[in-house]
Amino acid sequence: MIDALLAKRLIERITRYTDYNVNIMDEKGIIIASKNTSRIGTFHEVALRIIQGEEDMIRVDSENTQFGVKKGVNMAIYYRKKKEGVVGVTGDPEEVMPIAMIIRMAVEVMLEYELFKYEKMQRRNFKDQLLNIILYKENLQKEDWERLNLQLHMKEDMIRIPILIHIDSDIDFCDHVLNIFRSGSRHSTQDLLCLTRDGDILLYKSTDCTLVELMKNYKYIVAEALSDGLRYMRSAGHPFAVYVGSFQNNFLYYRMGYEHCVWLKQNMARRESSYFYDDISSYLVSALPLTELQVPYYAIEKNLGDKFLESFKEIMEALRTANFNLNDASKLMHVHKNTLVYRLDKIRETLNVDPIGNSNDREFVNHFYHYLKRKEKLYQM
């Protein structure tokens, strides 16, 4: 079915290049657009015969004023091998026949393009609705997204990677970057993409590789998926950060994947890119009530001075950000590496730990750091 507004736009374009009157009729034989606007809404008998019959084209060699049919040529408009309407060109059939054939071809091409854009926009709207339900609807049930997915045909069991991109810019710039991701060659119809209520870009990147390949290469997959948008942001000089959450293959858990990204944003803000699986231990500790953490660490905290604790938090923050690389951590702290080593030795001696060389000790100081930071946030509220 041809939309009347679309038909009007088609007529406006076509009649820029011809003086002949052109009509477009719908599947009921009603003129829905015409260069002669007085004919809009009137019935066209020949058009209905074409729609309902076997003929694709009917010439009218003489006018029939009783039925409001003028001399000219009328041809079926096809979309996906189905008659969607009729285009008519008024005039001597011998004169207008070549023009009518060109106009019909133009109408069909424009119709296909316009309907493609409409369907693409409609699909995008359905995706926006789907993400809105997944992210923000309370007491989410399977039935909530099944209705929309009938239109979208999203493969729910496909593994998707939630990626949150925070840009230090206004909403218009973020929206522009969103469209770069959406129109890029790396974007898939199975991807889900939107702006969150906080103005961040959220992408659920679809993958078609095995879990073994994904675990091995997912950081490269993320980098490739974001490359166009990140290149544009860097060239525009806008600072940004990327937070990659946990893999998901069930819409019921997509919100948790997004919340894992938000947790990274709130707790790993100094990094340009953060990956949930790299910090899952810290996340699990953060899920514990503060009182649970206080039990093993309270006595230790109370026997250390404020100066030591402040130095400990500063060093641990730098080491965690630098993945416990001393060279990188010293650069983050703007101190010489030897100065960092000297201050770290104080922590080693006081707590009898070696967070650089011993993984258990690293876990111990990581969790102690997390406990101190949570208390700090609590007192600042």
N, C-alpha and C positions, 0 to 999 in steps of 0.2 A: 504494500500500500504506500502511495506517495503522499507524504505530508503536505498540506496546503502551503505552509510557510516555506518549505523546501521548494515546492513548485513555483512559488512567487519569486524566489531568489533565482531559480533557473531561467524564468522568463525575463527577468531584469537583465541577466547577463546576455542571453541570446539576442534580445531585441536591440542591443547596442549596435549590432552588426547587420540588421536587416530592417527594411520598412514594411515587410509583410506582417500581417497579423498572425500571431502564434498563440494557440490554446493548448493547455494541458488538462486532460480529463482523468478523473479517478476511476476506480474499478466499478463504480455504479453509473458511469457515464455523465457525471456532473463536472462541469467546467470549474476547476479549482484555481486556475491562474490563466490570465490572458493579457495580451497587450491592450485589448479593448476591455477595460475593467467593467463595463456595463454588462458583459456576458458572464461574469463570474457568478456562480451559483445556479446557472441555467442548465437544463438537461440537453445532452447531445446524443441523439438516437444512434448515429453511426458509431460513435465511440463505444456504446454499450454492445452493439452487434459485434464489434471487433473483440471486445473483452470476453464475451460469452460464446463466440463462434470460433470457427477454425481459421478464418482469414486474419492475416497480419496487416493487410493494407486495403483500404477502400478509397477509390476515387469518387468524388462527387462532382459530376459534370454540370449539374443544374441546381439552382437554389431551391430549397423547400421551406418557404416562409412559415408554413403551418407548424413544422417541427423545429424551426429555428436553425436549420442546417444550411450553411453557405457552401458555395463552390470551393473546392480545394482538395487536399490530400490528407488523409488521416492514417496514422501508422501506430501499431502497438509498441509500447515501451516495455522492454524486457529487463528483469533483474534476476540473476541466477536462474535463467531459463524459465522464468514465470512472468506472465503478463501482469504488470503492475499498474498500467494506465495507458493512455493514448495521447499522442501529440498530433495536433492538426495545424496545417498551414493554409490560410485562406487565400484564394486566388485561382487563376486559370490552372487546372491540373497539369497541363503540358509545361507551363512556365515554372510552377512551384515544385514539381516532382523532384528534381535534383537537389533543390534547396531543402525540401522536406526530409530527404534521406540524410543529408548532412546534419540537419538539426536533430533528427532522431538519434543519430550516432553521438552527437554532442551531449544530448540530454541523458543518454544511457551512461556515458562516461562520467558525466558530472554527478548523476544519481548514484552510481557505484561509489564514487569518491566520497560524496556527502554522507551516504549511509554507512560507509566504512568508518568515517570520522565519528558519526553518531554512535555506532556500535562500540567503537573504541572508548568514547567518553562514557557511555552507559556502563561498560565493563569496569572502567576506572571508578565510577560512582559505586558500583556494587562492591569493588575491592575496598573502597574507603569505608563503606558501611560494615563490611566484614571485619575489618581491623578495628573499627570503633566498638563493635560488639565484643570482640575478643579482648580488647585492652581495658574497656571501661564498664562493661555490663556486670552488675553484681549477680552472684549466684548463676554463673554461666552454665548453660545446659547444651547438650549436643544439638537439640532441635533449633537452637538460636542461630547456628551457622549453616545448618543443612539446607534451609530454604534459600539462602543466598548462593550457596555453592551449587545448587541446581542450575543457576544461571552462569556461574563462573567456571565450573568443571576443574576446580583446583584439586591437585592430587594431594590429599591430606596426609597420606603415609610417606610422602617424599620428605627427606630431611631438609630443613631450612635453618639457616644460621641467622639469628637476630643481631643486627648491627645498628647501633645508635651513634649518630654523628651530631656533635654539638659544635656550632659555629658562633664565634664572637661577632655577630653582625645582626642587622635588622631582619624582620620577617620576610621582606621582599627578596633580599639576597638569598636567604635560606630556601625560599620557594623556587627561585631561579636554579639553584643547585639541585633541588629535588627534580626539576624538569630535565636537567642534564642527565641525571641518573636514569630517569624514566625513558628518555629518548635515545639513550646510548646503545651501542651495538652489543654490550654485555648484559643488557636487561632482558630478562625472560618473561614470558607471559605467566609463568608460574611464580614469579616474584611478587611479594607484597610490599608496598611502599607508601609512606604517608608522612605528614608532619604531625608530631605529637602535640598535646595541649601545652607543653612547655616550649614549643617552637623548635624542637630538635627533629632531625630527619631519622626515621626508623625504617630500616629495610630488613625484610626476612628474605635472605638470599637462598633461592632454591638450588639444590645440588642433585646431580644424577650419578655420582660416583659411589663406590662401596664405602662402608664405614672405615675399613682399613685405609683406603686412599684418602678419605676425608680427615682422619686423625693425623695422617702424615702431612697433608698438604693444605689444611683449611686456612692457614694464615696467608698462603699464596693465593688461594681462591678469593678470600676477602680483599686482598690488595688489588687483584685484577678486576674484581667487580666494582671497586670504588675508584679506579685509576682516573677515569675522565673527570669526575667531580673533584677529586683531590687535586688534580693538576690545575683545574680552574681556580680553586680556592687559594692554592699557593701563589698562582700568578696574580690574583687579586689582592694578595697580602692580608687575607683574613685568617687569624688563628683558629684552629679547630682541634677537636679531639675525637677519637674513634673508640667505641666501647663494644666489644664483641661478646655476646652472651652465650648461653648454653644451647646446644643443638636441640631442635624440637621436630617431632613428626606426628603431633596430635594437637589439634586446635585448642583443646581443653587446657594445655600447658603453655600455650604461646605467651600468655600474660606473664608467667614466671620467667620465661626467657627474656622478655622485655624488662622485667624487674631486676634481673641479674645485670643487664646493661646499666640500669639506673644506679644499682649498688656500686658498680665500677666507677660511674661518673661521680658519685658522692665520696668515694673512698680512694680513688686513684686519679684524682683530677690533675696531677702534675705531669702525667704521661700524655704523649700525643696519641698512643694507641695502647689499649689494655685488653687482655683476653681473660675471660672468666675462668677457664680451666687452669690458667697460670696462678690464679689467686683463690682457688676454690677452698683451700684450707682456711684462709682468712675469712672467707664468706661464711663457712660453717661455724667458725668461732663467733662471728658477729651475730649469728642466729641464736646463740645462747643468751639467756638473761644475764644482765650485768652481775647479779648476785652470784650466779654460778662461777663467773670468772674471778669474782672477788675472793672466793674461798681459797684458791691456790696462790693468789698473788698479793693479797692485802698485807700480810705480815712482811713480805719482802719489800713492798712499796714503803711501808711505814718506817723501815730501818735504813732507807736511803734518803739523802738530803735532796732538797728541791733542785739544787744546782746539778747534781748528778742526773736526776730524772729529766731535766730539760735537755741536757747534753745527750742523754740516751735517746730521747725522742727525735732529736734533730739528726743524729747519726743513723738511726734505724730508718727514718723516713728516706734519707738519701740512699742508703744501702738497698732498701726494698725497691725504690724506683730504678736503681742501676743494676738490679738483679744480682746484688752483692758483689759487684765488680768495684774494686777499690779505686781504680783510676777514674772511672765514670762518676762514682760517688763523690770523690774529692772535687771534681769539676762542678758538680751540682751544689756543693757546699762552699765553693769558691775558696778552698784552702789547699795547701800543698798535700800531696799524698802522705808524706811523712807525718804531717800534723794529724791527719785522719788516723793513721796507724797508731800514733801515740795516744790519741783519745780513745781509740777502740781498745787499746791495751788496758786502759783503766776499767773498761766494762768487763774485759776478760778476767782481770784480777779480782774485781769485786764480786762478780756473779759466778766465777769459775766456769765460763762458757767460751766456746770458739765457734761463733756463728759463720765464719768463713769456711772452716775446714770440717765442721761436724754438722750433719743434717739435723740430728735431734736437738742440738743446741740452737740451731737456726729456728726450729719450730718453737722452742721455748721463748726465745727473745721476740719472735714475731708475735706470739700470743700475748706476751707481756706488754709489748708496744700497743697492740690493739686494745687491751684492757685500759691502759693509760689514756689513750686517745678517746675512748668512749666515755670515760669519766670526765675528761676535759670538756667534751661536747655537752655532757649532762649539766655541768656547772655553768656553762655559758648560756644555757637556755633560760 
